[in-house]
Amino acid sequence: MSDKIAFHTAKAPRPAAAYSQGVRKGGILQVAGQVPVDPETGLVVGETVGEQTRQALENVRAVLEEAGSGFDDVVMLRVHLTRREDFAAMNAVYESYVSEPYPARTTVFVGLAEGLLVEIDALAVVG
């Protein structure tokens, strides 16, 4: 069985608890849920779901790249939104990050920490 390898990058926010930004085992890479926090300042970026979606996806991208991957390797994205009315605006930004064949996706509506409108995680198959 292959080893489990954790990935950490200063280009994405530091984990707030006992988890890795990304973990790879064999050809499977899981990127932890990324929120719209600027990794340099530690502050939430943007007040709109569009701005926050872009930052969350940039954080996902940073972890993917640290692990030698990218959005073309992503087979599944999970999007957590706080408000149903933000779906279209989130989707407009999301579509600028993915290309055909599109990854599978689940979008759920949840309660997130104060000020957060979106959180996104990714599953990629690499190597």
Order of alpha helices (4+ residues) and beta strands (2+ residues): beta-beta-beta-alpha-beta-alpha-beta-beta
